[in-house]
Amino acid sequence: MSKELIVLMGIKHCGKTTQGKRLAAFFNCPFYDTDAVLQDLTGKSAREIYSQEGKEAFMQAEASACEKIMAAEAFERLVIATGGGFCNNKKAIDVLRCKNKKEGKSIFVFMKADEKVAADRIVKEITYSDDNKMQNLPAYIAVSNPKNEDDVRNLFHEFYEERCRIYTELSDITIEMPPVSKEENTKRLLKVLNIKA
């Protein structure tokens, strides 16, 4: 059965899960979040696997989650929200990238978040340990042991620039995700997908 995959990509907090659910409701089709499927398969969050077992174990688990989604059911269309590091996981990308027209087609959509909005969301989630160390940071920031919020924002800036470059190269469609209502951003997504709301 030929199928269409709408694969949403972007950094954490760009709205992939929120918009993915809204698009799936619009299309009346299944929605999957690769991080949620990964947790169902392993019993651990993406962050836990990455920090406890390392990058390779995480990438394999993410690819397995993508394989599980692809094998889940016969479908004409799926909306999939991917994890923030999906762009660096060739195996997972290959699983979701339909190779030929007979297999179907996949549309990779890069949801480009505003840098300040994304950084603000990361800072908002920071908690502090009893000895005043930052906690609940994304692994790529935590590994550098930032001392304050300015450090976090500076580390995020470098990460943001690099990720945007990779996602732009990987995507079929790039869409700016401004800090407007989720309804407005859904309309913007449907427009770039050439579907009228």
Buried (B, 14 or more C-beta within 10 A) or exposed (E): EEBBBBBBBBBBBBBBBBBBBBBBEBBEBBBBBBBBBBBEBBEBEBBEBBBEBEEEBBBBBBBBBBBBBBEEEEBEBBBBBBBBBBBBBEEBBEBBBBEEEEEBBBBBBBBBBBBEBBBBBBBEEBEEEEEEEBEEBBBBBBEBEBEEEEBBBBBBEEBBEEBBEEBEEBBBBBBEBEEEEEEEBBBBBBEBBEEEE
